[in-house]
Amino acid sequence: MQDALESYARLTQWFDTYILSTAPWNNESAWVDKLLWVKEYLGEPARKRLILSHNKHLNFGDYLIDDRPNNGARDFKGEWIQFQSELFPDWASVLDYLRERR
């Protein structure tokens, strides 16, 4: 996704950043594939900050950037930033919003 890697790098400079993601239950390799992708593209520190869960609402933090309300994102204990919505159509809009809140 355009600007995703650069935006993640910027967010790690501003916040204590974790990756909260999910994978399909019926795809046995999806969970490992996510871990390997994070390790390859975001590096070792990100690998240790990866949380895979179908229950995002059980996690809490200041912000969750997620494009869909599924898997508990809508009920996240913090502010849900709905990526690719009218308010946050791209990474630039997300970074602008969060820059003011750091």
JOCOR-V901002 format. One record per pair of residues at least 12 apart in sequence whose C-alpha atoms are under 8 Angstrom apart, sorted by the first residue. I is the first residue (numbers start at 1). GAP is how many residues later the second one is. D is the distance in Angstrom with one decimal. If there is no record, write none. Layout:
i=I gap=GAP d=D
i=I gap=GAP d=D
This chain:
i=3 gap=88 d=6.4
i=4 gap=87 d=6.8
i=5 gap=36 d=7.7
i=5 gap=37 d=7.3
i=7 gap=84 d=6.6
i=7 gap=88 d=7.2
i=11 gap=84 d=7.8
i=14 gap=85 d=7.9
i=14 gap=88 d=6.3
i=15 gap=87 d=7.3
i=17 gap=32 d=7.5
i=18 gap=28 d=7.3
i=18 gap=31 d=4.9
i=18 gap=32 d=6.1
i=18 gap=33 d=7.3
i=19 gap=27 d=7.5
i=19 gap=30 d=6.1
i=19 gap=31 d=4.8
i=19 gap=32 d=6.0
i=20 gap=30 d=6.2
i=20 gap=31 d=4.8
i=20 gap=32 d=5.9
i=20 gap=33 d=7.2
i=20 gap=36 d=7.2
i=21 gap=29 d=7.6
i=21 gap=30 d=6.3
i=21 gap=31 d=5.0
i=21 gap=32 d=6.3
i=21 gap=33 d=7.9
i=21 gap=35 d=7.9
i=22 gap=30 d=5.1
i=22 gap=31 d=5.2
i=22 gap=32 d=5.6
i=22 gap=49 d=7.8
i=23 gap=29 d=7.5
i=23 gap=30 d=7.9
i=23 gap=31 d=7.7
i=31 gap=21 d=7.6
i=35 gap=12 d=6.6
i=35 gap=15 d=7.5
i=38 gap=12 d=7.9
i=54 gap=17 d=5.1
i=54 gap=18 d=7.4
i=55 gap=16 d=5.3
i=55 gap=17 d=5.3
i=55 gap=18 d=8.0
i=56 gap=15 d=5.9
i=56 gap=16 d=4.7
i=56 gap=17 d=5.4
i=56 gap=19 d=7.8
i=56 gap=20 d=6.1
i=57 gap=14 d=7.6
i=57 gap=15 d=4.5
i=57 gap=16 d=6.0
i=57 gap=17 d=7.6
i=57 gap=18 d=5.1
i=57 gap=19 d=4.1
i=57 gap=20 d=6.2
i=58 gap=14 d=7.8
i=58 gap=18 d=7.1
i=58 gap=19 d=7.5
i=59 gap=17 d=6.7
i=59 gap=18 d=6.6
i=60 gap=16 d=6.3
i=60 gap=17 d=4.6
i=60 gap=18 d=5.9
i=61 gap=16 d=6.5
i=61 gap=17 d=5.3
i=61 gap=18 d=8.0
i=62 gap=15 d=7.9
i=62 gap=16 d=4.8
i=62 gap=17 d=6.0
i=63 gap=15 d=5.5
i=63 gap=16 d=4.7
i=63 gap=17 d=5.8
i=63 gap=18 d=6.8
i=64 gap=12 d=7.2
i=64 gap=14 d=7.1
i=64 gap=15 d=6.2
i=64 gap=16 d=4.8
i=64 gap=17 d=5.9
i=65 gap=15 d=6.1
i=65 gap=16 d=4.8
i=65 gap=17 d=6.1
i=65 gap=18 d=6.1
i=66 gap=14 d=7.2
i=66 gap=15 d=6.4
i=66 gap=16 d=5.3
i=66 gap=17 d=5.4
i=67 gap=14 d=8.0
i=67 gap=15 d=5.1
i=67 gap=16 d=4.4
i=67 gap=17 d=6.1
i=67 gap=18 d=7.5
i=68 gap=14 d=6.8
i=68 gap=15 d=7.8
i=69 gap=13 d=7.8
i=81 gap=13 d=7.8
